[in-house]
Structures are given as C-alpha cells and as structure tokens.
Amino acid sequence: MAEVKPPPLTLPPAGFWWRSLAFLADFIPLFVLGLFIAGHLAGDELQTARAKSDQYQERLLKLYEQALTKPSPRAQSTLMDSILHPAEEDIQAYVDWHVYQGEVCFFVMLLGLFLQEWLWRGQTLGKRIFNLRTVAHATQATPTFMACLLRSFWKASFVTLYNPITIVIGIINFHVPLFRYDRRSWHDMLSRTYVTDSKNSLPPKE
C-alpha cells in the first residue's frame, strides 16, 4: 500500500528559531507591562504579601552569598534549612503575590497577543520584526477571530500561569515544532493555523 503524504503547503512554514525569537519579542514587553500593571493595581493586602515575598527572597540571596563567599557547614546548613523549611507566612506571601502577578500578566498577554494578531491580519510585533505571519492551515488565509483568540489564550496560559501542569505542557508544546514537517505547535493545531515565513510570499487571501 502506497504511503499517503500530506499535501504540500502553499506558503513555507517558518523556522523554529525565527518563531522562537518572534515570540520573545512579543512576550518580553507584554510581560513587563503586566508586572507594571499588577504592581499598580494591587491592594493593601497584596502589597503586604509583596513586601514579605521580597524580604524572603532577599534573605535567601544573602544566605546564598554567604555560603559562597564564606563557606562553612553552618552557613550551608542555614541556607538549606531556609530553602527546605521556610516559614509558612513567607511561603503564603510568596504564593499569593506571584499567583496574582501571573493572573494579571495572563490577561495582559491574552489581550495584547489577540488584538495584534487579529487586527494586523495574522501578525504581532514579533512577527512583524521577523517577517512572519499566522495563516489558516487549510487555505493560507488570514486567521479568523476565534483562531486568534484560541492561539493567544493557549500561549498566554503557558507562560504566565503559575501552575505545574501548564508549565509542563508549555515546555513540551515549545519543542513540538522540531518534530513536525509543518513546524506546528499544539496551539497551531488547536486553532487550525500555522506560522509562515512571509518575506517572499504574497499577503494572505481574504
């Protein structure tokens, strides 16, 4: 029985590393914006949690520096004890503050990625910088409203939500294009899109 091969893509898929660089160009400014907004929207309770979290991290950093610069069994023991047996209020403050930051960053990144890709017909800031474009997989047309929303939701979830499941899925999803001929990740397949190198291609069909 003859092997059935998928039909060739009209527009060539973008390379893995170009996609990765484009995502970094999108992620960094939106993440920084999310942290800025989180800091300004936080109420008194969250600001208290932030202060305790910062103090806990500063203590760990000082203990780590002491263990490196003045190594001794006591310094190493104190460092390990602080890492393995932190005060409950320190851990609670750390979790409260960073979960809150992640939630704010999620909504900022979701909205930012979605609006860019939808209004700019498959492009974001990063994709414009590196001449890439998202298109529909079957027709190579501009992605639909729902496709842009699904892509943005999944990408924002992977990189902002402090959840072990989304972190693991995100790491796997990042590497999936390395093993596919069309260089698609799971969020591409879910939204029925793929990213193309648009430097030598015509604008996508309507």
PyMOL commands that place a pseudoatom at each C-alpha (Angstrom):
pseudoatom trace, name=CA, resn=MET, resi=1, chain=A, elem=C, hetatm=0, pos=[0.000, 0.000, 0.000]
pseudoatom trace, name=CA, resn=ALA, resi=2, chain=A, elem=C, hetatm=0, pos=[1.429, 3.376, -1.043]
pseudoatom trace, name=CA, resn=GLU, resi=3, chain=A, elem=C, hetatm=0, pos=[2.333, 5.813, 1.693]
pseudoatom trace, name=CA, resn=VAL, resi=4, chain=A, elem=C, hetatm=0, pos=[-0.084, 8.738, 1.957]
pseudoatom trace, name=CA, resn=LYS, resi=5, chain=A, elem=C, hetatm=0, pos=[1.718, 12.050, 2.338]
pseudoatom trace, name=CA, resn=PRO, resi=6, chain=A, elem=C, hetatm=0, pos=[0.094, 15.317, 3.411]
pseudoatom trace, name=CA, resn=PRO, resi=7, chain=A, elem=C, hetatm=0, pos=[-0.367, 17.905, 0.658]
pseudoatom trace, name=CA, resn=PRO, resi=8, chain=A, elem=C, hetatm=0, pos=[2.399, 20.491, 0.372]
pseudoatom trace, name=CA, resn=LEU, resi=9, chain=A, elem=C, hetatm=0, pos=[1.816, 23.856, 1.997]
pseudoatom trace, name=CA, resn=THR, resi=10, chain=A, elem=C, hetatm=0, pos=[1.404, 26.798, -0.375]
pseudoatom trace, name=CA, resn=LEU, resi=11, chain=A, elem=C, hetatm=0, pos=[3.375, 29.067, 1.943]
pseudoatom trace, name=CA, resn=PRO, resi=12, chain=A, elem=C, hetatm=0, pos=[6.523, 27.658, 3.579]
pseudoatom trace, name=CA, resn=PRO, resi=13, chain=A, elem=C, hetatm=0, pos=[6.382, 27.238, 7.370]
pseudoatom trace, name=CA, resn=ALA, resi=14, chain=A, elem=C, hetatm=0, pos=[8.580, 29.499, 9.450]
pseudoatom trace, name=CA, resn=GLY, resi=15, chain=A, elem=C, hetatm=0, pos=[11.721, 28.079, 11.018]
pseudoatom trace, name=CA, resn=PHE, resi=16, chain=A, elem=C, hetatm=0, pos=[11.691, 27.032, 14.666]
pseudoatom trace, name=CA, resn=TRP, resi=17, chain=A, elem=C, hetatm=0, pos=[14.223, 29.613, 15.833]
pseudoatom trace, name=CA, resn=TRP, resi=18, chain=A, elem=C, hetatm=0, pos=[12.596, 32.502, 13.949]
pseudoatom trace, name=CA, resn=ARG, resi=19, chain=A, elem=C, hetatm=0, pos=[9.315, 31.627, 15.617]
pseudoatom trace, name=CA, resn=SER, resi=20, chain=A, elem=C, hetatm=0, pos=[11.032, 31.497, 18.989]
pseudoatom trace, name=CA, resn=LEU, resi=21, chain=A, elem=C, hetatm=0, pos=[12.668, 34.914, 18.512]
pseudoatom trace, name=CA, resn=ALA, resi=22, chain=A, elem=C, hetatm=0, pos=[9.361, 36.407, 17.383]
pseudoatom trace, name=CA, resn=PHE, resi=23, chain=A, elem=C, hetatm=0, pos=[7.646, 35.053, 20.480]
pseudoatom trace, name=CA, resn=LEU, resi=24, chain=A, elem=C, hetatm=0, pos=[10.317, 36.541, 22.742]
pseudoatom trace, name=CA, resn=ALA, resi=25, chain=A, elem=C, hetatm=0, pos=[9.815, 39.911, 21.046]
pseudoatom trace, name=CA, resn=ASP, resi=26, chain=A, elem=C, hetatm=0, pos=[6.103, 39.608, 21.849]
pseudoatom trace, name=CA, resn=PHE, resi=27, chain=A, elem=C, hetatm=0, pos=[6.476, 38.130, 25.324]
pseudoatom trace, name=CA, resn=ILE, resi=28, chain=A, elem=C, hetatm=0, pos=[9.023, 40.446, 26.953]
pseudoatom trace, name=CA, resn=PRO, resi=29, chain=A, elem=C, hetatm=0, pos=[7.229, 43.817, 26.536]
pseudoatom trace, name=CA, resn=LEU, resi=30, chain=A, elem=C, hetatm=0, pos=[3.807, 42.348, 27.392]
pseudoatom trace, name=CA, resn=PHE, resi=31, chain=A, elem=C, hetatm=0, pos=[5.166, 40.569, 30.467]
pseudoatom trace, name=CA, resn=VAL, resi=32, chain=A, elem=C, hetatm=0, pos=[6.897, 43.728, 31.697]
pseudoatom trace, name=CA, resn=LEU, resi=33, chain=A, elem=C, hetatm=0, pos=[3.664, 45.672, 31.109]
pseudoatom trace, name=CA, resn=GLY, resi=34, chain=A, elem=C, hetatm=0, pos=[1.746, 43.022, 33.076]
pseudoatom trace, name=CA, resn=LEU, resi=35, chain=A, elem=C, hetatm=0, pos=[4.146, 43.295, 36.029]
pseudoatom trace, name=CA, resn=PHE, resi=36, chain=A, elem=C, hetatm=0, pos=[3.829, 47.094, 35.948]
pseudoatom trace, name=CA, resn=ILE, resi=37, chain=A, elem=C, hetatm=0, pos=[0.020, 46.946, 35.938]
pseudoatom trace, name=CA, resn=ALA, resi=38, chain=A, elem=C, hetatm=0, pos=[-0.020, 44.304, 38.688]
pseudoatom trace, name=CA, resn=GLY, resi=39, chain=A, elem=C, hetatm=0, pos=[2.118, 46.497, 40.917]
pseudoatom trace, name=CA, resn=HIS, resi=40, chain=A, elem=C, hetatm=0, pos=[-0.194, 49.478, 40.470]
pseudoatom trace, name=CA, resn=LEU, resi=41, chain=A, elem=C, hetatm=0, pos=[-3.486, 47.591, 40.857]
pseudoatom trace, name=CA, resn=ALA, resi=42, chain=A, elem=C, hetatm=0, pos=[-2.534, 45.597, 43.954]
pseudoatom trace, name=CA, resn=GLY, resi=43, chain=A, elem=C, hetatm=0, pos=[-4.438, 46.455, 47.137]
pseudoatom trace, name=CA, resn=ASP, resi=44, chain=A, elem=C, hetatm=0, pos=[-3.028, 46.779, 50.633]
pseudoatom trace, name=CA, resn=GLU, resi=45, chain=A, elem=C, hetatm=0, pos=[-3.196, 43.036, 51.347]
pseudoatom trace, name=CA, resn=LEU, resi=46, chain=A, elem=C, hetatm=0, pos=[-1.323, 42.133, 48.185]
pseudoatom trace, name=CA, resn=GLN, resi=47, chain=A, elem=C, hetatm=0, pos=[1.222, 44.900, 48.733]
pseudoatom trace, name=CA, resn=THR, resi=48, chain=A, elem=C, hetatm=0, pos=[1.907, 43.401, 52.176]
pseudoatom trace, name=CA, resn=ALA, resi=49, chain=A, elem=C, hetatm=0, pos=[2.349, 39.985, 50.560]
pseudoatom trace, name=CA, resn=ARG, resi=50, chain=A, elem=C, hetatm=0, pos=[4.698, 41.552, 48.019]
pseudoatom trace, name=CA, resn=ALA, resi=51, chain=A, elem=C, hetatm=0, pos=[6.856, 43.106, 50.763]
pseudoatom trace, name=CA, resn=LYS, resi=52, chain=A, elem=C, hetatm=0, pos=[7.076, 39.801, 52.669]
pseudoatom trace, name=CA, resn=SER, resi=53, chain=A, elem=C, hetatm=0, pos=[7.883, 37.927, 49.473]
pseudoatom trace, name=CA, resn=ASP, resi=54, chain=A, elem=C, hetatm=0, pos=[10.667, 40.379, 48.598]
pseudoatom trace, name=CA, resn=GLN, resi=55, chain=A, elem=C, hetatm=0, pos=[12.104, 40.140, 52.117]
pseudoatom trace, name=CA, resn=TYR, resi=56, chain=A, elem=C, hetatm=0, pos=[12.100, 36.336, 51.946]
pseudoatom trace, name=CA, resn=GLN, resi=57, chain=A, elem=C, hetatm=0, pos=[13.914, 36.337, 48.603]
pseudoatom trace, name=CA, resn=GLU, resi=58, chain=A, elem=C, hetatm=0, pos=[16.460, 38.876, 49.881]
pseudoatom trace, name=CA, resn=ARG, resi=59, chain=A, elem=C, hetatm=0, pos=[17.189, 36.678, 52.913]
pseudoatom trace, name=CA, resn=LEU, resi=60, chain=A, elem=C, hetatm=0, pos=[17.733, 33.665, 50.690]
pseudoatom trace, name=CA, resn=LEU, resi=61, chain=A, elem=C, hetatm=0, pos=[20.042, 35.667, 48.436]
pseudoatom trace, name=CA, resn=LYS, resi=62, chain=A, elem=C, hetatm=0, pos=[22.136, 36.867, 51.378]
pseudoatom trace, name=CA, resn=LEU, resi=63, chain=A, elem=C, hetatm=0, pos=[22.398, 33.342, 52.786]
pseudoatom trace, name=CA, resn=TYR, resi=64, chain=A, elem=C, hetatm=0, pos=[23.415, 32.068, 49.353]
pseudoatom trace, name=CA, resn=GLU, resi=65, chain=A, elem=C, hetatm=0, pos=[26.126, 34.742, 49.039]
pseudoatom trace, name=CA, resn=GLN, resi=66, chain=A, elem=C, hetatm=0, pos=[27.428, 33.879, 52.498]
pseudoatom trace, name=CA, resn=ALA, resi=67, chain=A, elem=C, hetatm=0, pos=[27.550, 30.184, 51.642]
pseudoatom trace, name=CA, resn=LEU, resi=68, chain=A, elem=C, hetatm=0, pos=[29.611, 31.007, 48.534]
pseudoatom trace, name=CA, resn=THR, resi=69, chain=A, elem=C, hetatm=0, pos=[31.932, 33.683, 49.904]
pseudoatom trace, name=CA, resn=LYS, resi=70, chain=A, elem=C, hetatm=0, pos=[32.411, 32.269, 53.395]
pseudoatom trace, name=CA, resn=PRO, resi=71, chain=A, elem=C, hetatm=0, pos=[31.724, 28.558, 53.042]
pseudoatom trace, name=CA, resn=SER, resi=72, chain=A, elem=C, hetatm=0, pos=[31.170, 26.688, 56.273]
pseudoatom trace, name=CA, resn=PRO, resi=73, chain=A, elem=C, hetatm=0, pos=[28.954, 23.819, 57.449]
pseudoatom trace, name=CA, resn=ARG, resi=74, chain=A, elem=C, hetatm=0, pos=[26.884, 26.301, 59.459]
pseudoatom trace, name=CA, resn=ALA, resi=75, chain=A, elem=C, hetatm=0, pos=[26.292, 28.649, 56.510]
pseudoatom trace, name=CA, resn=GLN, resi=76, chain=A, elem=C, hetatm=0, pos=[25.341, 25.784, 54.213]
pseudoatom trace, name=CA, resn=SER, resi=77, chain=A, elem=C, hetatm=0, pos=[23.060, 24.281, 56.845]
pseudoatom trace, name=CA, resn=THR, resi=78, chain=A, elem=C, hetatm=0, pos=[21.298, 27.617, 57.422]
pseudoatom trace, name=CA, resn=LEU, resi=79, chain=A, elem=C, hetatm=0, pos=[20.776, 28.065, 53.687]
pseudoatom trace, name=CA, resn=MET, resi=80, chain=A, elem=C, hetatm=0, pos=[19.344, 24.580, 53.201]
pseudoatom trace, name=CA, resn=ASP, resi=81, chain=A, elem=C, hetatm=0, pos=[17.100, 24.951, 56.223]
pseudoatom trace, name=CA, resn=SER, resi=82, chain=A, elem=C, hetatm=0, pos=[15.710, 28.246, 54.874]
pseudoatom trace, name=CA, resn=ILE, resi=83, chain=A, elem=C, hetatm=0, pos=[15.017, 26.639, 51.496]
pseudoatom trace, name=CA, resn=LEU, resi=84, chain=A, elem=C, hetatm=0, pos=[13.555, 23.358, 52.744]
pseudoatom trace, name=CA, resn=HIS, resi=85, chain=A, elem=C, hetatm=0, pos=[11.755, 24.650, 55.841]
pseudoatom trace, name=CA, resn=PRO, resi=86, chain=A, elem=C, hetatm=0, pos=[10.620, 28.232, 55.186]
pseudoatom trace, name=CA, resn=ALA, resi=87, chain=A, elem=C, hetatm=0, pos=[8.177, 29.990, 57.473]
pseudoatom trace, name=CA, resn=GLU, resi=88, chain=A, elem=C, hetatm=0, pos=[4.585, 29.324, 56.490]
pseudoatom trace, name=CA, resn=GLU, resi=89, chain=A, elem=C, hetatm=0, pos=[3.771, 33.042, 56.280]
pseudoatom trace, name=CA, resn=ASP, resi=90, chain=A, elem=C, hetatm=0, pos=[6.714, 33.605, 53.917]
pseudoatom trace, name=CA, resn=ILE, resi=91, chain=A, elem=C, hetatm=0, pos=[5.564, 30.858, 51.562]
pseudoatom trace, name=CA, resn=GLN, resi=92, chain=A, elem=C, hetatm=0, pos=[1.968, 32.059, 51.666]
pseudoatom trace, name=CA, resn=ALA, resi=93, chain=A, elem=C, hetatm=0, pos=[3.044, 35.623, 50.865]
pseudoatom trace, name=CA, resn=TYR, resi=94, chain=A, elem=C, hetatm=0, pos=[5.293, 34.395, 48.035]
pseudoatom trace, name=CA, resn=VAL, resi=95, chain=A, elem=C, hetatm=0, pos=[2.487, 32.297, 46.517]
pseudoatom trace, name=CA, resn=ASP, resi=96, chain=A, elem=C, hetatm=0, pos=[-0.177, 34.996, 46.894]
pseudoatom trace, name=CA, resn=TRP, resi=97, chain=A, elem=C, hetatm=0, pos=[1.930, 37.670, 45.247]
pseudoatom trace, name=CA, resn=HIS, resi=98, chain=A, elem=C, hetatm=0, pos=[3.280, 35.608, 42.358]
pseudoatom trace, name=CA, resn=VAL, resi=99, chain=A, elem=C, hetatm=0, pos=[-0.065, 33.979, 41.557]
pseudoatom trace, name=CA, resn=TYR, resi=100, chain=A, elem=C, hetatm=0, pos=[-1.623, 37.443, 41.435]
pseudoatom trace, name=CA, resn=GLN, resi=101, chain=A, elem=C, hetatm=0, pos=[1.158, 38.701, 39.155]
pseudoatom trace, name=CA, resn=GLY, resi=102, chain=A, elem=C, hetatm=0, pos=[0.682, 35.696, 36.889]
pseudoatom trace, name=CA, resn=GLU, resi=103, chain=A, elem=C, hetatm=0, pos=[-3.066, 36.267, 36.610]
pseudoatom trace, name=CA, resn=VAL, resi=104, chain=A, elem=C, hetatm=0, pos=[-2.641, 39.936, 35.685]
pseudoatom trace, name=CA, resn=CYS, resi=105, chain=A, elem=C, hetatm=0, pos=[0.092, 39.072, 33.174]
pseudoatom trace, name=CA, resn=PHE, resi=106, chain=A, elem=C, hetatm=0, pos=[-2.168, 36.388, 31.691]
pseudoatom trace, name=CA, resn=PHE, resi=107, chain=A, elem=C, hetatm=0, pos=[-4.930, 38.857, 30.861]
pseudoatom trace, name=CA, resn=VAL, resi=108, chain=A, elem=C, hetatm=0, pos=[-2.469, 41.467, 29.575]
pseudoatom trace, name=CA, resn=MET, resi=109, chain=A, elem=C, hetatm=0, pos=[-0.743, 38.925, 27.337]
pseudoatom trace, name=CA, resn=LEU, resi=110, chain=A, elem=C, hetatm=0, pos=[-4.004, 37.368, 26.156]
pseudoatom trace, name=CA, resn=LEU, resi=111, chain=A, elem=C, hetatm=0, pos=[-5.423, 40.746, 25.164]
pseudoatom trace, name=CA, resn=GLY, resi=112, chain=A, elem=C, hetatm=0, pos=[-2.156, 42.005, 23.685]
pseudoatom trace, name=CA, resn=LEU, resi=113, chain=A, elem=C, hetatm=0, pos=[-1.441, 38.935, 21.536]
pseudoatom trace, name=CA, resn=PHE, resi=114, chain=A, elem=C, hetatm=0, pos=[-5.047, 38.555, 20.416]
pseudoatom trace, name=CA, resn=LEU, resi=115, chain=A, elem=C, hetatm=0, pos=[-5.572, 42.176, 19.369]
pseudoatom trace, name=CA, resn=GLN, resi=116, chain=A, elem=C, hetatm=0, pos=[-2.291, 42.302, 17.484]
pseudoatom trace, name=CA, resn=GLU, resi=117, chain=A, elem=C, hetatm=0, pos=[-2.818, 39.057, 15.586]
pseudoatom trace, name=CA, resn=TRP, resi=118, chain=A, elem=C, hetatm=0, pos=[-6.451, 39.833, 14.780]
pseudoatom trace, name=CA, resn=LEU, resi=119, chain=A, elem=C, hetatm=0, pos=[-6.090, 43.499, 13.809]
pseudoatom trace, name=CA, resn=TRP, resi=120, chain=A, elem=C, hetatm=0, pos=[-2.782, 43.024, 11.969]
pseudoatom trace, name=CA, resn=ARG, resi=121, chain=A, elem=C, hetatm=0, pos=[-4.086, 40.068, 9.923]
pseudoatom trace, name=CA, resn=GLY, resi=122, chain=A, elem=C, hetatm=0, pos=[-2.020, 37.297, 11.458]
pseudoatom trace, name=CA, resn=GLN, resi=123, chain=A, elem=C, hetatm=0, pos=[0.926, 39.343, 12.678]
pseudoatom trace, name=CA, resn=THR, resi=124, chain=A, elem=C, hetatm=0, pos=[2.154, 40.561, 16.043]
pseudoatom trace, name=CA, resn=LEU, resi=125, chain=A, elem=C, hetatm=0, pos=[5.009, 42.907, 16.882]
pseudoatom trace, name=CA, resn=GLY, resi=126, chain=A, elem=C, hetatm=0, pos=[7.450, 39.987, 16.967]
pseudoatom trace, name=CA, resn=LYS, resi=127, chain=A, elem=C, hetatm=0, pos=[6.143, 38.536, 13.715]
pseudoatom trace, name=CA, resn=ARG, resi=128, chain=A, elem=C, hetatm=0, pos=[6.458, 41.916, 12.019]
pseudoatom trace, name=CA, resn=ILE, resi=129, chain=A, elem=C, hetatm=0, pos=[10.054, 42.262, 13.185]
pseudoatom trace, name=CA, resn=PHE, resi=130, chain=A, elem=C, hetatm=0, pos=[10.983, 38.819, 11.833]
pseudoatom trace, name=CA, resn=ASN, resi=131, chain=A, elem=C, hetatm=0, pos=[8.684, 38.839, 8.776]
pseudoatom trace, name=CA, resn=LEU, resi=132, chain=A, elem=C, hetatm=0, pos=[6.388, 36.065, 9.897]
pseudoatom trace, name=CA, resn=ARG, resi=133, chain=A, elem=C, hetatm=0, pos=[2.629, 35.657, 9.628]
pseudoatom trace, name=CA, resn=THR, resi=134, chain=A, elem=C, hetatm=0, pos=[-0.035, 33.327, 11.013]
pseudoatom trace, name=CA, resn=VAL, resi=135, chain=A, elem=C, hetatm=0, pos=[-2.354, 31.863, 8.363]
pseudoatom trace, name=CA, resn=ALA, resi=136, chain=A, elem=C, hetatm=0, pos=[-5.133, 29.302, 8.224]
pseudoatom trace, name=CA, resn=HIS, resi=137, chain=A, elem=C, hetatm=0, pos=[-3.671, 25.831, 7.692]
pseudoatom trace, name=CA, resn=ALA, resi=138, chain=A, elem=C, hetatm=0, pos=[-6.127, 24.677, 5.028]
pseudoatom trace, name=CA, resn=THR, resi=139, chain=A, elem=C, hetatm=0, pos=[-6.405, 27.860, 2.937]
pseudoatom trace, name=CA, resn=GLN, resi=140, chain=A, elem=C, hetatm=0, pos=[-3.429, 30.043, 3.940]
pseudoatom trace, name=CA, resn=ALA, resi=141, chain=A, elem=C, hetatm=0, pos=[-5.976, 32.844, 4.503]
pseudoatom trace, name=CA, resn=THR, resi=142, chain=A, elem=C, hetatm=0, pos=[-5.986, 35.379, 7.328]
pseudoatom trace, name=CA, resn=PRO, resi=143, chain=A, elem=C, hetatm=0, pos=[-6.795, 33.616, 10.640]
pseudoatom trace, name=CA, resn=THR, resi=144, chain=A, elem=C, hetatm=0, pos=[-10.314, 34.049, 11.990]
pseudoatom trace, name=CA, resn=PHE, resi=145, chain=A, elem=C, hetatm=0, pos=[-11.326, 35.894, 15.168]
pseudoatom trace, name=CA, resn=MET, resi=146, chain=A, elem=C, hetatm=0, pos=[-11.714, 32.599, 17.052]
pseudoatom trace, name=CA, resn=ALA, resi=147, chain=A, elem=C, hetatm=0, pos=[-8.410, 31.202, 15.775]
pseudoatom trace, name=CA, resn=CYS, resi=148, chain=A, elem=C, hetatm=0, pos=[-6.548, 34.303, 17.007]
pseudoatom trace, name=CA, resn=LEU, resi=149, chain=A, elem=C, hetatm=0, pos=[-8.321, 34.081, 20.368]
pseudoatom trace, name=CA, resn=LEU, resi=150, chain=A, elem=C, hetatm=0, pos=[-7.515, 30.364, 20.832]
pseudoatom trace, name=CA, resn=ARG, resi=151, chain=A, elem=C, hetatm=0, pos=[-3.853, 30.832, 19.902]
pseudoatom trace, name=CA, resn=SER, resi=152, chain=A, elem=C, hetatm=0, pos=[-3.467, 33.778, 22.270]
pseudoatom trace, name=CA, resn=PHE, resi=153, chain=A, elem=C, hetatm=0, pos=[-5.267, 32.024, 25.133]
pseudoatom trace, name=CA, resn=TRP, resi=154, chain=A, elem=C, hetatm=0, pos=[-3.042, 28.959, 24.973]
pseudoatom trace, name=CA, resn=LYS, resi=155, chain=A, elem=C, hetatm=0, pos=[0.213, 30.895, 24.626]
pseudoatom trace, name=CA, resn=ALA, resi=156, chain=A, elem=C, hetatm=0, pos=[-0.679, 33.252, 27.481]
pseudoatom trace, name=CA, resn=SER, resi=157, chain=A, elem=C, hetatm=0, pos=[-1.579, 30.280, 29.698]
pseudoatom trace, name=CA, resn=PHE, resi=158, chain=A, elem=C, hetatm=0, pos=[1.719, 28.506, 29.081]
pseudoatom trace, name=CA, resn=VAL, resi=159, chain=A, elem=C, hetatm=0, pos=[3.963, 31.408, 30.059]
pseudoatom trace, name=CA, resn=THR, resi=160, chain=A, elem=C, hetatm=0, pos=[2.094, 33.300, 32.790]
pseudoatom trace, name=CA, resn=LEU, resi=161, chain=A, elem=C, hetatm=0, pos=[0.043, 30.941, 34.964]
pseudoatom trace, name=CA, resn=TYR, resi=162, chain=A, elem=C, hetatm=0, pos=[1.980, 29.520, 37.916]
pseudoatom trace, name=CA, resn=ASN, resi=163, chain=A, elem=C, hetatm=0, pos=[0.635, 26.001, 37.527]
pseudoatom trace, name=CA, resn=PRO, resi=164, chain=A, elem=C, hetatm=0, pos=[2.824, 22.875, 37.167]
pseudoatom trace, name=CA, resn=ILE, resi=165, chain=A, elem=C, hetatm=0, pos=[0.510, 21.412, 34.528]
pseudoatom trace, name=CA, resn=THR, resi=166, chain=A, elem=C, hetatm=0, pos=[0.551, 24.434, 32.222]
pseudoatom trace, name=CA, resn=ILE, resi=167, chain=A, elem=C, hetatm=0, pos=[4.309, 24.826, 32.707]
pseudoatom trace, name=CA, resn=VAL, resi=168, chain=A, elem=C, hetatm=0, pos=[4.997, 21.207, 31.668]
pseudoatom trace, name=CA, resn=ILE, resi=169, chain=A, elem=C, hetatm=0, pos=[2.570, 21.391, 28.734]
pseudoatom trace, name=CA, resn=GLY, resi=170, chain=A, elem=C, hetatm=0, pos=[4.145, 24.685, 27.670]
pseudoatom trace, name=CA, resn=ILE, resi=171, chain=A, elem=C, hetatm=0, pos=[7.669, 23.219, 27.666]
pseudoatom trace, name=CA, resn=ILE, resi=172, chain=A, elem=C, hetatm=0, pos=[6.519, 20.244, 25.560]
pseudoatom trace, name=CA, resn=ASN, resi=173, chain=A, elem=C, hetatm=0, pos=[4.487, 22.478, 23.251]
pseudoatom trace, name=CA, resn=PHE, resi=174, chain=A, elem=C, hetatm=0, pos=[7.542, 24.673, 22.652]
pseudoatom trace, name=CA, resn=HIS, resi=175, chain=A, elem=C, hetatm=0, pos=[9.506, 21.692, 21.290]
pseudoatom trace, name=CA, resn=VAL, resi=176, chain=A, elem=C, hetatm=0, pos=[6.740, 20.056, 19.224]
pseudoatom trace, name=CA, resn=PRO, resi=177, chain=A, elem=C, hetatm=0, pos=[7.577, 22.016, 16.008]
pseudoatom trace, name=CA, resn=LEU, resi=178, chain=A, elem=C, hetatm=0, pos=[11.038, 20.442, 15.974]
pseudoatom trace, name=CA, resn=PHE, resi=179, chain=A, elem=C, hetatm=0, pos=[9.443, 17.086, 15.117]
pseudoatom trace, name=CA, resn=ARG, resi=180, chain=A, elem=C, hetatm=0, pos=[6.839, 18.164, 12.548]
pseudoatom trace, name=CA, resn=TYR, resi=181, chain=A, elem=C, hetatm=0, pos=[7.316, 18.931, 8.856]
pseudoatom trace, name=CA, resn=ASP, resi=182, chain=A, elem=C, hetatm=0, pos=[4.906, 21.895, 9.080]
pseudoatom trace, name=CA, resn=ARG, resi=183, chain=A, elem=C, hetatm=0, pos=[6.568, 23.267, 12.268]
pseudoatom trace, name=CA, resn=ARG, resi=184, chain=A, elem=C, hetatm=0, pos=[3.215, 23.452, 14.090]
pseudoatom trace, name=CA, resn=SER, resi=185, chain=A, elem=C, hetatm=0, pos=[2.795, 23.522, 17.864]
pseudoatom trace, name=CA, resn=TRP, resi=186, chain=A, elem=C, hetatm=0, pos=[-0.280, 22.250, 19.682]
pseudoatom trace, name=CA, resn=HIS, resi=187, chain=A, elem=C, hetatm=0, pos=[-1.806, 25.734, 19.786]
pseudoatom trace, name=CA, resn=ASP, resi=188, chain=A, elem=C, hetatm=0, pos=[-1.392, 25.909, 15.992]
pseudoatom trace, name=CA, resn=MET, resi=189, chain=A, elem=C, hetatm=0, pos=[-3.203, 22.614, 15.561]
pseudoatom trace, name=CA, resn=LEU, resi=190, chain=A, elem=C, hetatm=0, pos=[-5.943, 23.598, 18.001]
pseudoatom trace, name=CA, resn=SER, resi=191, chain=A, elem=C, hetatm=0, pos=[-6.619, 26.817, 16.085]
pseudoatom trace, name=CA, resn=ARG, resi=192, chain=A, elem=C, hetatm=0, pos=[-6.064, 25.204, 12.651]
pseudoatom trace, name=CA, resn=THR, resi=193, chain=A, elem=C, hetatm=0, pos=[-3.315, 27.650, 11.758]
pseudoatom trace, name=CA, resn=TYR, resi=194, chain=A, elem=C, hetatm=0, pos=[0.416, 27.699, 11.171]
pseudoatom trace, name=CA, resn=VAL, resi=195, chain=A, elem=C, hetatm=0, pos=[3.145, 30.325, 11.037]
pseudoatom trace, name=CA, resn=THR, resi=196, chain=A, elem=C, hetatm=0, pos=[4.679, 31.083, 7.674]
pseudoatom trace, name=CA, resn=ASP, resi=197, chain=A, elem=C, hetatm=0, pos=[7.779, 32.926, 6.560]
pseudoatom trace, name=CA, resn=SER, resi=198, chain=A, elem=C, hetatm=0, pos=[6.200, 35.878, 4.761]
pseudoatom trace, name=CA, resn=LYS, resi=199, chain=A, elem=C, hetatm=0, pos=[9.359, 37.535, 3.390]
pseudoatom trace, name=CA, resn=ASN, resi=200, chain=A, elem=C, hetatm=0, pos=[8.837, 36.096, -0.090]
pseudoatom trace, name=CA, resn=SER, resi=201, chain=A, elem=C, hetatm=0, pos=[5.102, 35.452, -0.064]
pseudoatom trace, name=CA, resn=LEU, resi=202, chain=A, elem=C, hetatm=0, pos=[2.053, 37.449, -1.046]
pseudoatom trace, name=CA, resn=PRO, resi=203, chain=A, elem=C, hetatm=0, pos=[-0.331, 38.727, 1.648]
pseudoatom trace, name=CA, resn=PRO, resi=204, chain=A, elem=C, hetatm=0, pos=[-2.793, 36.024, 2.731]
pseudoatom trace, name=CA, resn=LYS, resi=205, chain=A, elem=C, hetatm=0, pos=[-6.072, 35.648, 0.883]
pseudoatom trace, name=CA, resn=GLU, resi=206, chain=A, elem=C, hetatm=0, pos=[-9.251, 37.028, 2.449]
for i in range(1, 206): cmd.bond("trace and resi %d" % i, "trace and resi %d" % (i + 1))
show_as sticks, trace
zoom trace
